Amino acid sequence: MTGAAHLPMREVVRRVGALPGVRPVRFVPLLLPMWAVDVVATVREAHPYDVFDRYLTRALAEAGLSGIDELAVFFGVEPVLVDRTARFLEDLGHVRRTADGLELTDLGRRSMAAGRRYRLSRGRRLTWLFDGAGEPVPFAHATHAVWLPTAELTLPDGTVFTALTGPDRFPPDAVGRLPARADVADFTGPAVPVEVVASDPRPVWLPVYLVECEDEPLVFGWAVDGPDPYLLRVYRGCVGELEPDVTQCGDRHGP
């Protein structure tokens, strides 16, 4: 691939030069091996409550009320307003009608506890990204970094990126573990998955610059304006915590 698909090396050299106490030795353009998985998901999205649907939800949860008429008396409004709001919440899956009146569903109770009106959207097509070990990529990197379908990248200035070798097998439980994480939104963004059907994983590559220094190395990517600790961890995972062998990294460029 040839094109302006990543930061030019001169920009990375400039950024490194602005860092106090950093003494660079080599600048190495690399492609980190990663994984992409296309999924079709039911996602839960959070929206702000309107005024009355929030009060109605709280009344069902906390006041022990359930009938349309008694709720209307409690709020001092016409029953038609309560019924219209109940239908709206019913369409969202927050309320169900019973022989005794209205009751909250699990989604309705979860929304009330969070103070956000959750809505389920089905059939959402997403692409999730994982590192070589099958750990999910943070959402900011997934959405703002450059992702390549092949292990090839040459910039217009002639900079050639060299691909590192990663695992040839994607952990079979990686996709299933992601929705169960308490911090799932850190990786999926505001659309939190509830149910997922996943395709087979495919390899992708992330272009970065490894900056070898006299002390600790640095790694620069597209998503963060400066040294990226996350990408440094991914790089070290690729090379087993060892510094790269000069003979294995292709051409090197000094500052």
C-alpha positions as CSV (number, residue, x, y, z in Angstrom):
1,M,0.0,0.0,0.0
2,T,1.3,3.4,-0.9
3,G,-0.2,6.6,0.3
4,A,-0.5,9.1,3.2
5,A,-1.8,6.4,5.5
6,H,0.2,7.4,8.5
7,L,2.3,10.1,10.2
8,P,5.5,10.9,8.2
9,M,8.7,10.0,10.1
10,R,9.7,13.7,10.2
11,E,6.7,14.4,12.4
12,V,7.6,11.7,14.8
13,V,11.2,13.0,14.9
14,R,9.8,16.4,15.7
15,R,7.6,15.1,18.6
16,V,10.5,13.1,20.1
17,G,12.7,16.1,19.9
18,A,10.2,18.0,22.0
19,L,10.3,15.5,24.8
20,P,12.7,16.4,27.7
21,G,15.3,13.9,28.6
22,V,14.6,11.5,25.7
23,R,17.7,10.4,23.7
24,P,16.6,8.6,20.6
25,V,18.9,6.1,18.9
26,R,16.8,4.6,16.1
27,F,13.4,5.2,14.5
28,V,11.8,1.9,13.3
29,P,8.6,1.9,11.2
30,L,6.7,-1.3,12.1
31,L,3.4,-3.0,11.4
32,L,1.9,-4.6,14.5
33,P,-0.2,-7.7,13.9
34,M,-3.7,-7.5,15.1
35,W,-7.2,-9.0,14.6
36,A,-10.5,-7.7,13.3
37,V,-13.8,-9.4,13.9
38,D,-17.1,-8.3,12.2
39,V,-20.1,-8.8,14.4
40,V,-23.8,-8.3,14.2
41,A,-24.9,-7.2,17.7
42,T,-27.8,-6.1,19.8
43,V,-26.4,-3.1,21.6
44,R,-27.6,-1.0,24.5
45,E,-27.4,2.7,24.1
46,A,-27.9,5.3,26.8
47,H,-30.1,8.4,26.3
48,P,-31.2,11.1,28.7
49,Y,-34.7,10.7,30.2
50,D,-37.5,13.1,29.4
51,V,-39.0,14.6,32.5
52,F,-42.2,12.6,32.8
53,D,-40.9,9.2,31.7
54,R,-38.3,9.5,34.4
55,Y,-40.8,10.3,37.1
56,L,-43.1,7.5,35.9
57,T,-40.3,5.0,36.1
58,R,-39.4,6.1,39.6
59,A,-43.0,5.9,40.7
60,L,-43.2,2.3,39.5
61,A,-40.0,1.4,41.2
62,E,-40.3,3.3,44.5
63,A,-43.9,4.3,45.2
64,G,-45.5,1.0,45.0
65,L,-47.9,2.2,42.3
66,S,-48.9,0.4,39.1
67,G,-52.4,1.4,37.9
68,I,-52.8,4.1,35.2
69,D,-55.5,5.8,37.2
70,E,-53.7,5.8,40.6
71,L,-50.5,7.0,38.9
72,A,-52.5,9.9,37.3
73,V,-53.9,10.8,40.7
74,F,-50.4,10.6,42.2
75,F,-49.0,13.0,39.6
76,G,-52.1,15.2,39.3
77,V,-52.3,14.7,35.5
78,E,-54.8,13.2,33.1
79,P,-54.8,9.3,32.8
80,V,-54.2,9.7,29.0
81,L,-50.7,11.3,29.7
82,V,-49.7,8.4,31.9
83,D,-51.0,5.9,29.4
84,R,-49.2,7.6,26.5
85,T,-45.9,7.6,28.4
86,A,-46.4,4.0,29.5
87,R,-46.8,3.0,25.9
88,F,-43.6,4.8,25.0
89,L,-41.7,3.0,27.8
90,E,-43.4,-0.3,26.8
91,D,-42.1,0.1,23.2
92,L,-38.6,0.7,24.6
93,G,-38.9,-2.5,26.7
94,H,-38.8,-0.7,30.0
95,V,-42.4,-1.5,31.1
96,R,-44.8,-4.4,30.7
97,R,-48.5,-4.5,31.4
98,T,-49.9,-7.0,33.9
99,A,-53.3,-7.8,35.3
100,D,-52.5,-5.3,38.1
101,G,-51.2,-2.5,35.9
102,L,-47.7,-1.6,35.0
103,E,-44.4,-3.1,36.1
104,L,-40.8,-2.4,35.2
105,T,-38.7,-4.8,33.2
106,D,-35.1,-5.6,33.9
107,L,-34.1,-3.0,31.3
108,G,-36.3,-0.5,33.0
109,R,-34.8,-1.1,36.4
110,R,-31.3,-1.0,35.0
111,S,-32.1,2.3,33.3
112,M,-33.5,3.8,36.5
113,A,-30.5,2.7,38.5
114,A,-28.1,4.3,36.0
115,G,-30.2,7.5,35.5
116,R,-30.1,7.0,31.8
117,R,-32.8,5.7,29.4
118,Y,-31.4,2.6,27.8
119,R,-32.5,1.5,24.4
120,L,-31.8,-1.8,22.6
121,S,-30.9,-1.7,18.9
122,R,-30.8,-4.9,17.1
123,G,-28.8,-5.9,14.0
124,R,-26.0,-3.3,14.5
125,R,-23.0,-4.2,12.3
126,L,-19.7,-3.4,14.0
127,T,-16.0,-4.3,13.7
128,W,-14.2,-5.1,16.9
129,L,-10.4,-5.0,17.0
130,F,-8.1,-7.2,19.1
131,D,-4.4,-7.3,19.6
132,G,-2.3,-10.3,18.7
133,A,-3.1,-12.0,22.0
134,G,-6.8,-11.5,21.6
135,E,-7.2,-8.6,24.1
136,P,-9.6,-5.9,22.9
137,V,-8.3,-2.6,21.5
138,P,-9.4,0.6,23.3
139,F,-12.2,2.4,21.6
140,A,-10.1,5.5,20.9
141,H,-7.4,3.5,19.1
142,A,-10.0,1.4,17.2
143,T,-11.8,4.5,15.9
144,H,-8.9,6.9,15.3
145,A,-5.9,4.7,14.3
146,V,-5.0,3.5,10.8
147,W,-5.8,-0.2,10.2
148,L,-4.4,-2.0,7.2
149,P,-5.8,-5.2,5.5
150,T,-2.4,-6.3,4.3
151,A,1.1,-6.2,5.9
152,E,2.3,-3.5,3.5
153,L,2.8,0.2,3.8
154,T,5.1,2.6,2.0
155,L,4.6,6.3,2.6
156,P,5.1,8.9,-0.2
157,D,8.5,9.9,1.3
158,G,9.7,6.4,0.8
159,T,9.4,5.2,4.4
160,V,8.7,1.4,4.4
161,F,7.0,-0.3,7.3
162,T,8.1,-3.8,8.3
163,A,5.6,-6.2,9.7
164,L,6.2,-8.1,12.9
165,T,5.1,-11.7,13.2
166,G,2.2,-12.3,15.6
167,P,0.2,-15.4,16.8
168,D,-1.3,-17.4,13.9
169,R,-4.4,-18.3,16.0
170,F,-7.1,-16.1,17.4
171,P,-8.2,-17.1,21.0
172,P,-11.6,-18.7,20.4
173,D,-13.1,-17.1,23.6
174,A,-11.9,-13.5,22.9
175,V,-15.2,-12.2,21.4
176,G,-17.4,-13.9,24.0
177,R,-15.4,-12.5,26.9
178,L,-15.7,-8.9,25.7
179,P,-19.4,-8.2,26.4
180,A,-19.0,-9.7,30.0
181,R,-16.3,-7.1,31.0
182,A,-17.3,-4.4,33.4
183,D,-15.3,-1.9,31.3
184,V,-16.8,-3.1,28.0
185,A,-17.6,0.5,27.0
186,D,-13.9,1.3,27.0
187,F,-13.5,-1.0,24.0
188,T,-16.9,-0.8,22.2
189,G,-17.8,2.8,22.9
190,P,-21.3,4.0,23.9
191,A,-23.0,1.1,22.0
192,V,-22.7,-1.6,24.7
193,P,-23.2,-5.1,23.2
194,V,-25.8,-7.4,24.8
195,E,-25.9,-10.2,22.2
196,V,-23.4,-10.8,19.5
197,V,-23.0,-13.0,16.4
198,A,-19.4,-12.9,15.2
199,S,-17.8,-13.8,11.9
200,D,-14.4,-15.4,11.6
201,P,-11.5,-13.1,12.6
202,R,-9.2,-11.7,10.0
203,P,-5.7,-10.3,10.4
204,V,-5.1,-6.6,10.2
205,W,-2.0,-4.5,10.8
206,L,-1.4,-1.3,12.8
207,P,1.4,1.0,11.6
208,V,3.5,2.5,14.4
209,Y,7.0,4.0,14.9
210,L,9.2,2.3,17.4
211,V,11.7,4.8,18.8
212,E,14.7,3.0,20.4
213,C,16.2,5.2,23.0
214,E,19.2,5.0,25.3
215,D,16.9,3.9,28.1
216,E,13.2,2.9,27.5
217,P,11.8,2.6,24.0
218,L,8.8,4.7,22.9
219,V,6.0,3.8,20.4
220,F,4.1,6.4,18.4
221,G,0.8,5.8,16.6
222,W,-2.0,7.9,15.0
223,A,-4.5,7.9,17.9
224,V,-2.4,9.6,20.6
225,D,-0.4,12.8,20.1
226,G,2.7,11.6,21.8
227,P,4.3,8.4,23.1
228,D,1.6,5.8,23.5
229,P,1.9,3.4,26.5
230,Y,-0.8,1.1,25.1
231,L,1.0,0.6,21.8
232,L,4.3,0.0,23.7
233,R,2.5,-2.8,25.6
234,V,1.2,-4.3,22.3
235,Y,4.7,-4.0,20.7
236,R,6.3,-5.8,23.7
237,G,3.7,-8.5,23.5
238,C,4.7,-9.1,19.9
239,V,8.4,-9.4,20.6
240,G,8.1,-11.1,24.0
241,E,9.4,-8.2,26.0
242,L,12.7,-8.2,24.1
243,E,14.3,-5.5,22.1
244,P,14.0,-6.2,18.3
245,D,16.9,-7.8,16.6
246,V,18.5,-5.5,14.0
247,T,18.4,-8.2,11.4
248,Q,14.6,-8.8,11.9
249,C,13.3,-5.3,11.7
250,G,14.2,-4.3,8.1
251,D,15.6,-0.9,7.3
252,R,16.3,1.5,10.2
253,H,16.3,5.2,10.1
254,G,18.3,7.4,12.4
255,P,16.9,10.7,13.7
